[in-house]
Amino acid sequence: MMFDIGAPTRIIFELATCIQTYIISVVIILFVTFMVCYKELQAVPAQILRPKAPKLGKRILLERITFIWKRLSFNQKVTMRNIFRYKKRFFMSVIGIAGCTALIVVGFGIKYSVSPLASKQYGNMWIYDGVVNYKDDLTATTKKQAQDDFKGQSQVKSTMGIYNKTITIDQQMVTVEIPSETKDFDQYIHMSDYQTGKTLNLKDDGVYINAKLAEILDLKVGNQLTLSLDNKDYKVKIAGIYKLYFRHYIYMSPKYYENLTKDEVHYNSQYFKLNKKASEKKLTNYCDHHENITSIQYVSGISEGFYSQMESLDSVVFILIVCAGALAFIVLYNLTNINIQERKSEIATIKVLGFYPKEVYDYVFRENIILAFIGSIVGLGLGKIIHAYLIRTVEVDMAMFIRTVNIRCYMIAIILTMAFTFLINLYMRRVLKKIDMVESLKSIE
């Protein structure tokens, strides 16, 4: 986003990293396998040869809440008892589905934390259409004449003079900007408080810095900051901290600058707004042929470049959704298959008793739906924690992403998780169909 590393690029997979990943994966798998096998091998051989008896049912907490329990149907009561009877399966399902939901929240959370930044910064915060820069060695009269000529162009609707200078503060590149007027400043730069969101007006009581710079330098409103301007150090007061997503900018009023430095402000740039039918090409051509103008930049060009770079995020989101779907399928398929195999006799019995196919499906798969819903709720919280960690980790000093999860991410995560669950239930119906009703006549001695 901010650095040109040249082309073509070469991606290197480090052997050490691959070996570490392989060893960690194998160790975890072997550990789980060992624990399961160890438990089974502790059993008496004669006991293992016999069919596994179903787990004893117990009164659950919901039964004690009589005003809810008595309103449940027979099938619903059976479902509730089965969910809490197999506690290991309950926790495995919830944890697996929570992981699935968390991956979806993280995927869409990253997209909505980065993609809207261009429209927010280059549309809601920076309201001007572009900036034009002038030569530094011009006399005051020549510079004013060049600025008036630019303002008089038919494509230009309005302009505002700006003094900008790039300085270094604690190894951070910071642009100091001073507008020619504080009254119309909000028409070009809209500053909002990073905590409350209230509009900040440029006043003469100090400087205004962006939230990311304040976070790096550990500054708060009312603290002092040392600025180096024209080889002199000045202590300035932090009058406000505003929200900005890219780069570091410090704004101050011309009156505050003059009181601070005892010098006049020499404006070397102009913000400008274009007319509705303005031609950027004509204006650029004018600037290219003007001897006193060094460059012109359009906000639209910056934002378009950002949008093109953010298209790669869609592939990241797609990969995470595929992984989430695979996780949900593996967890629910295995647990449902185990559940059915352990309860073959029970399911065969209810078939003999005359349960319709839909009732048999609901008898088994209702548990999956409830567990998926509980797991998705847990996954929302887990996804929020992982998203917060990732966003703060991938942030660089020059940028601040949106650190909150958009409400749409939660809704999409629940919908996709439940959709995966319904698809798996649909796939597992064929397993139930194959259960022979004669199984109900077999019993454990």
C-alpha positions as CSV (number, residue, x, y, z in Angstrom):
1,M,0.0,0.0,0.0
2,M,2.8,2.4,0.9
3,F,6.0,0.9,-0.5
4,D,7.1,0.0,-4.0
5,I,9.2,-3.1,-3.8
6,G,9.6,-3.5,-7.5
7,A,8.7,-6.2,-9.9
8,P,8.8,-9.1,-10.3
9,T,8.6,-10.2,-6.7
10,R,9.9,-13.5,-5.5
11,I,8.1,-15.4,-2.7
12,I,10.3,-17.6,-0.6
13,F,9.1,-20.5,1.7
14,E,11.5,-21.0,4.5
15,L,12.4,-24.6,5.2
16,A,12.7,-24.0,8.9
17,T,9.1,-22.5,9.1
18,C,7.7,-25.5,7.1
19,I,9.5,-28.0,9.4
20,Q,8.2,-26.2,12.6
21,T,4.7,-26.2,11.3
22,Y,4.9,-29.9,10.3
23,I,6.3,-30.9,13.7
24,I,3.7,-28.9,15.7
25,S,0.8,-30.4,13.6
26,V,2.0,-34.0,14.0
27,V,2.7,-33.6,17.7
28,I,-0.9,-32.2,18.3
29,I,-2.5,-35.0,16.3
30,L,-0.4,-37.8,17.9
31,F,-1.1,-36.4,21.4
32,V,-4.9,-36.4,20.8
33,T,-4.7,-39.9,19.3
34,F,-2.6,-41.2,22.2
35,M,-5.1,-39.8,24.8
36,V,-8.0,-41.5,23.1
37,C,-6.2,-44.8,22.6
38,Y,-4.9,-44.8,26.1
39,K,-8.4,-44.4,27.5
40,E,-9.7,-47.2,25.4
41,L,-6.9,-49.6,26.3
42,Q,-7.6,-49.2,30.0
43,A,-10.9,-50.9,29.5
44,V,-11.4,-54.6,30.2
45,P,-11.2,-56.7,27.0
46,A,-14.5,-58.4,27.7
47,Q,-16.2,-55.1,28.1
48,I,-14.8,-53.8,24.8
49,L,-16.2,-56.9,22.9
50,R,-19.7,-56.1,24.0
51,P,-21.8,-53.4,22.2
52,K,-21.5,-50.1,23.8
53,A,-24.4,-49.3,26.1
54,P,-26.2,-46.0,25.7
55,K,-25.3,-43.4,28.3
56,L,-27.7,-43.0,31.2
57,G,-30.1,-40.2,31.0
58,K,-30.2,-37.6,33.9
59,R,-32.4,-34.8,34.9
60,I,-31.2,-31.6,33.3
61,L,-31.4,-28.0,34.6
62,L,-34.1,-27.1,32.2
63,E,-36.5,-29.7,33.8
64,R,-36.3,-27.7,37.0
65,I,-37.6,-24.6,35.1
66,T,-41.1,-26.0,35.0
67,F,-42.9,-23.1,33.2
68,I,-40.6,-23.7,30.2
69,W,-40.2,-27.5,30.4
70,K,-44.0,-28.2,30.5
71,R,-44.5,-26.2,27.3
72,L,-42.0,-28.3,25.3
73,S,-43.2,-31.2,23.1
74,F,-42.1,-34.8,23.6
75,N,-39.5,-34.6,20.8
76,Q,-38.2,-31.2,22.1
77,K,-37.7,-32.7,25.6
78,V,-35.8,-35.7,24.1
79,T,-33.6,-33.3,22.1
80,M,-32.8,-31.3,25.2
81,R,-31.9,-34.4,27.3
82,N,-29.7,-35.8,24.5
83,I,-27.8,-32.5,24.1
84,F,-26.8,-32.4,27.8
85,R,-26.5,-36.2,28.2
86,Y,-23.5,-36.3,25.8
87,K,-21.4,-33.5,27.3
88,K,-18.2,-34.2,25.4
89,R,-20.1,-34.1,22.1
90,F,-21.8,-30.9,23.2
91,F,-18.5,-29.1,23.9
92,M,-16.8,-30.5,20.8
93,S,-19.6,-29.3,18.6
94,V,-19.8,-25.9,20.2
95,I,-16.0,-25.3,20.0
96,G,-15.9,-26.6,16.4
97,I,-18.8,-24.4,15.2
98,A,-17.4,-21.4,17.2
99,G,-14.2,-21.8,15.3
100,C,-16.1,-21.8,12.0
101,T,-18.1,-18.7,12.9
102,A,-15.0,-16.9,14.2
103,L,-13.2,-17.5,10.9
104,I,-16.1,-15.9,9.0
105,V,-16.2,-13.0,11.4
106,V,-12.5,-12.4,11.0
107,G,-12.7,-12.7,7.2
108,F,-15.5,-10.2,6.7
109,G,-14.2,-8.1,9.7
110,I,-10.9,-7.6,8.0
111,K,-12.6,-6.6,4.7
112,Y,-14.9,-4.1,6.4
113,S,-12.1,-2.8,8.5
114,V,-9.9,-1.9,5.5
115,S,-12.1,-1.5,2.4
116,P,-14.2,1.5,3.6
117,L,-11.1,3.5,4.6
118,A,-10.7,5.2,1.2
119,S,-14.3,6.4,1.1
120,K,-14.1,7.6,4.7
121,Q,-10.8,9.4,4.5
122,Y,-11.1,10.7,0.9
123,G,-14.8,11.5,1.1
124,N,-15.9,12.2,4.7
125,M,-12.7,13.6,6.1
126,W,-10.8,15.1,3.2
127,I,-13.6,16.9,1.4
128,Y,-11.5,18.8,-1.2
129,D,-10.9,17.5,-4.7
130,G,-7.2,18.0,-4.9
131,V,-4.1,20.0,-3.9
132,V,-1.7,22.1,-6.0
133,N,1.8,22.8,-4.9
134,Y,4.0,25.8,-5.8
135,K,7.8,26.4,-5.9
136,D,9.4,27.3,-2.6
137,D,11.7,30.0,-3.9
138,L,8.9,32.3,-5.2
139,T,8.5,35.8,-3.8
140,A,5.3,36.5,-1.9
141,T,4.0,38.6,-4.8
142,T,4.7,36.0,-7.5
143,K,3.2,33.2,-5.4
144,K,0.0,35.1,-4.7
145,Q,-0.3,35.9,-8.4
146,A,0.1,32.2,-9.3
147,Q,-2.5,31.2,-6.7
148,D,-5.0,33.8,-8.0
149,D,-4.4,32.6,-11.5
150,F,-5.1,29.0,-10.5
151,K,-8.2,30.1,-8.6
152,G,-9.5,31.9,-11.7
153,Q,-9.6,28.7,-13.8
154,S,-13.0,27.7,-15.1
155,Q,-12.7,24.2,-13.7
156,V,-12.0,25.4,-10.2
157,K,-15.0,26.2,-7.9
158,S,-13.1,27.4,-4.8
159,T,-9.6,27.2,-3.2
160,M,-8.0,27.7,0.2
161,G,-4.3,28.5,0.8
162,I,-2.3,25.9,2.7
163,Y,1.2,25.9,4.2
164,N,2.5,22.4,4.5
165,K,5.8,21.1,5.7
166,T,6.9,17.5,6.4
167,I,8.9,17.0,9.6
168,T,10.0,14.1,11.7
169,I,8.7,13.4,15.2
170,D,10.2,10.4,17.1
171,Q,11.0,8.7,13.7
172,Q,7.5,9.4,12.4
173,M,7.0,11.4,9.2
174,V,4.4,14.1,10.0
175,T,2.9,16.7,7.7
176,V,2.2,20.1,9.4
177,E,-0.5,22.0,7.7
178,I,-1.8,25.6,8.3
179,P,-4.8,26.8,6.4
180,S,-5.2,30.5,5.3
181,E,-8.6,30.6,7.0
182,T,-10.1,28.8,10.0
183,K,-13.6,29.8,9.2
184,D,-13.9,27.7,6.0
185,F,-11.4,25.0,7.1
186,D,-14.3,22.5,7.8
187,Q,-15.3,22.7,4.1
188,Y,-12.1,21.1,3.1
189,I,-10.9,19.1,6.1
190,H,-13.6,17.6,8.4
191,M,-12.1,16.7,11.8
192,S,-14.1,14.5,14.2
193,D,-13.1,13.6,17.7
194,Y,-11.7,10.0,17.7
195,Q,-13.6,9.1,20.8
196,T,-16.9,10.9,20.7
197,G,-17.2,11.5,17.0
198,K,-18.1,15.2,17.5
199,T,-16.9,17.8,15.0
200,L,-13.7,19.6,16.0
201,N,-13.3,23.2,14.9
202,L,-9.8,24.6,14.2
203,K,-9.2,27.1,17.0
204,D,-6.3,29.2,18.1
205,D,-5.6,27.3,21.4
206,G,-3.3,24.6,20.1
207,V,-2.6,22.0,17.5
208,Y,-4.8,19.1,16.3
209,I,-3.1,15.7,15.7
210,N,-4.5,12.4,14.4
211,A,-5.3,9.6,16.7
212,K,-2.7,7.1,15.4
213,L,0.1,9.6,16.1
214,A,-1.3,10.4,19.5
215,E,-1.3,6.6,20.2
216,I,2.3,6.2,19.1
217,L,3.6,9.2,21.0
218,D,1.3,8.4,24.0
219,L,-0.3,11.9,24.0
220,K,-3.6,13.1,25.2
221,V,-5.6,16.4,24.9
222,G,-3.8,19.0,27.0
223,N,-0.3,17.4,26.7
224,Q,2.6,19.2,25.1
225,L,4.4,18.2,21.9
226,T,7.7,19.5,20.6
227,L,7.7,20.6,16.9
228,S,10.8,21.5,14.9
229,L,9.9,24.2,12.4
230,D,12.6,26.0,10.4
231,N,15.4,24.5,12.5
232,K,13.8,25.8,15.7
233,D,12.0,23.7,18.4
234,Y,8.6,24.9,19.7
235,K,6.4,23.4,22.4
236,V,2.8,23.2,21.4
237,K,-0.3,22.3,23.2
238,I,-2.6,19.4,22.0
239,A,-6.0,21.0,21.6
240,G,-7.7,18.1,20.0
241,I,-7.2,14.5,18.7
242,Y,-9.1,13.7,15.5
243,K,-9.8,10.5,13.5
244,L,-7.6,9.8,10.4
245,Y,-6.7,6.5,8.8
246,F,-3.6,7.2,6.6
247,R,-0.4,9.1,7.4
248,H,0.1,11.7,10.1
249,Y,-1.1,15.3,9.9
250,I,-0.9,18.1,12.4
251,Y,-3.2,21.1,11.9
252,M,-2.9,24.5,13.5
253,S,-4.5,27.9,12.9
254,P,-2.4,30.8,11.2
255,K,-2.9,32.9,14.3
256,Y,-1.5,30.2,16.6
257,Y,1.5,29.7,14.3
258,E,2.2,33.4,14.2
259,N,2.0,33.7,18.0
260,L,4.2,30.6,18.3
261,T,7.0,31.6,15.8
262,K,6.5,35.4,15.6
263,D,6.6,35.0,11.8
264,E,4.0,35.2,9.0
265,V,2.7,32.1,7.3
266,H,3.9,31.6,3.7
267,Y,1.3,29.5,1.9
268,N,3.0,27.1,-0.6
269,S,-0.1,25.0,-1.6
270,Q,-3.8,25.2,-2.3
271,Y,-6.7,23.0,-1.6
272,F,-9.2,23.2,-4.4
273,K,-12.7,22.0,-5.2
274,L,-13.8,21.4,-8.8
275,N,-17.0,22.4,-10.6
276,K,-19.4,19.6,-11.4
277,K,-18.5,19.5,-15.1
278,A,-14.8,20.2,-14.6
279,S,-12.2,18.5,-16.7
280,E,-9.2,17.2,-14.7
281,K,-7.3,16.8,-17.9
282,K,-7.5,20.5,-18.8
283,L,-6.6,21.6,-15.3
284,T,-3.6,19.2,-15.2
285,N,-2.5,20.5,-18.6
286,Y,-2.7,24.1,-17.3
287,C,-0.6,23.1,-14.2
288,D,2.0,21.2,-16.3
289,H,2.6,24.4,-18.4
290,H,2.7,26.8,-15.5
291,E,6.3,27.5,-14.5
292,N,5.5,28.2,-10.8
293,I,3.5,25.0,-10.1
294,T,5.4,21.9,-9.2
295,S,2.6,19.3,-8.9
296,I,-1.1,18.7,-8.7
297,Q,-2.8,15.7,-7.0
298,Y,-6.4,14.6,-7.1
299,V,-8.1,12.9,-4.3
300,S,-10.1,10.7,-6.7
301,G,-6.8,9.2,-8.1
302,I,-5.6,8.3,-4.7
303,S,-8.8,6.7,-3.7
304,E,-9.1,4.7,-6.9
305,G,-5.6,3.3,-6.4
306,F,-6.5,2.3,-2.9
307,Y,-9.7,0.5,-4.1
308,S,-7.7,-1.5,-6.7
309,Q,-5.2,-2.6,-4.0
310,M,-8.1,-3.7,-1.7
311,E,-9.5,-6.1,-4.3
312,S,-7.0,-8.7,-3.0
313,L,-9.0,-8.8,0.2
314,D,-11.9,-10.6,-1.5
315,S,-9.6,-13.6,-2.1
316,V,-8.6,-13.6,1.6
317,V,-12.2,-13.5,2.7
318,F,-13.0,-16.3,0.2
319,I,-10.2,-18.5,1.6
320,L,-11.4,-18.0,5.2
321,I,-15.0,-18.9,4.3
322,V,-13.9,-22.1,2.5
323,C,-11.8,-23.0,5.6
324,A,-14.7,-22.2,7.8
325,G,-17.0,-24.4,5.7
326,A,-14.5,-27.2,5.8
327,L,-14.2,-26.9,9.5
328,A,-18.0,-27.0,10.0
329,F,-18.3,-30.0,7.7
330,I,-15.6,-32.0,9.4
331,V,-16.8,-31.3,12.9
332,L,-20.5,-31.8,12.3
333,Y,-20.1,-34.7,9.9
334,N,-17.9,-36.7,12.3
335,L,-20.0,-35.9,15.4
336,T,-23.3,-36.6,13.6
337,N,-21.9,-39.8,12.2
338,I,-20.7,-40.9,15.7
339,N,-24.0,-39.9,17.2
340,I,-26.0,-41.9,14.6
341,Q,-23.7,-45.0,15.0
342,E,-24.0,-45.0,18.8
343,R,-27.8,-44.6,18.6
344,K,-28.6,-47.0,15.8
345,S,-30.8,-49.1,18.0
346,E,-32.7,-46.1,19.3
347,I,-33.3,-44.7,15.9
348,A,-34.4,-48.0,14.5
349,T,-36.8,-48.3,17.4
350,I,-38.5,-45.0,16.7
351,K,-38.8,-46.0,13.0
352,V,-40.6,-49.2,14.1
353,L,-42.9,-47.1,16.3
354,G,-44.1,-45.3,13.2
355,F,-42.2,-42.1,13.1
356,Y,-42.3,-40.4,9.8
357,P,-39.0,-39.8,8.0
358,K,-39.2,-36.0,8.7
359,E,-39.8,-36.8,12.4
360,V,-36.8,-39.1,12.4
361,Y,-34.6,-36.4,10.8
362,D,-35.8,-33.8,13.3
363,Y,-35.2,-36.2,16.2
364,V,-31.5,-36.3,15.3
365,F,-30.7,-33.1,13.4
366,R,-32.5,-30.8,15.7
367,E,-29.6,-31.3,18.1
368,N,-27.2,-30.2,15.4
369,I,-29.1,-27.0,14.7
370,I,-29.3,-26.1,18.4
371,L,-25.6,-26.8,18.9
372,A,-24.7,-24.8,15.8
373,F,-26.7,-21.9,17.0
374,I,-25.0,-22.0,20.4
375,G,-21.6,-22.4,18.8
376,S,-22.2,-19.5,16.4
377,I,-23.0,-17.2,19.4
378,V,-19.8,-18.3,21.1
379,G,-18.0,-17.8,17.8
380,L,-19.1,-14.2,17.5
381,G,-17.2,-13.3,20.7
382,L,-14.2,-15.4,19.7
383,G,-14.2,-13.8,16.2
384,K,-14.3,-10.3,17.7
385,I,-11.3,-11.0,20.0
386,I,-9.2,-12.5,17.1
387,H,-10.2,-9.6,14.8
388,A,-9.1,-7.0,17.3
389,Y,-5.8,-8.8,17.7
390,L,-5.2,-9.1,14.0
391,I,-6.1,-5.6,13.1
392,R,-3.8,-4.1,15.8
393,T,-1.0,-6.5,14.7
394,V,-1.1,-5.7,10.9
395,E,-1.4,-2.0,11.5
396,V,1.7,0.0,10.5
397,D,2.7,3.3,12.1
398,M,1.4,5.2,9.2
399,A,-2.1,3.8,9.2
400,M,-5.0,3.1,11.5
401,F,-7.7,0.6,10.5
402,I,-11.3,0.4,11.7
403,R,-11.0,-1.6,14.9
404,T,-14.6,-2.4,15.5
405,V,-16.5,-5.3,13.8
406,N,-19.3,-4.2,11.5
407,I,-22.7,-5.6,12.6
408,R,-23.1,-7.1,9.1
409,C,-20.1,-9.4,9.8
410,Y,-22.0,-10.9,12.8
411,M,-25.1,-11.4,10.7
412,I,-23.3,-12.9,7.8
413,A,-21.3,-15.2,10.1
414,I,-24.5,-16.6,11.7
415,I,-26.3,-17.0,8.4
416,L,-23.4,-18.9,6.8
417,T,-22.8,-21.1,9.8
418,M,-26.4,-22.1,9.9
419,A,-26.4,-22.6,6.1
420,F,-23.4,-25.0,6.5
421,T,-25.3,-26.9,9.2
422,F,-28.4,-27.3,7.1
423,L,-26.3,-28.6,4.2
424,I,-24.5,-31.1,6.4
425,N,-27.9,-32.3,7.9
426,L,-29.2,-32.7,4.3
427,Y,-26.2,-34.8,3.4
428,M,-26.4,-37.0,6.5
429,R,-30.1,-37.9,5.8
430,R,-28.9,-40.8,3.6
431,V,-27.1,-42.3,6.6
432,L,-30.4,-42.4,8.6
433,K,-32.2,-43.9,5.6
434,K,-29.8,-46.8,5.6
435,I,-30.5,-47.8,9.2
436,D,-32.3,-51.2,9.3
437,M,-35.4,-51.4,11.5
438,V,-34.4,-54.9,12.5
439,E,-31.7,-53.3,14.6
440,S,-34.3,-52.4,17.2
441,L,-34.8,-56.1,17.9
442,K,-31.2,-56.5,18.9
443,S,-30.4,-55.8,22.5
444,I,-27.3,-55.7,24.8
445,E,-27.2,-58.9,27.0
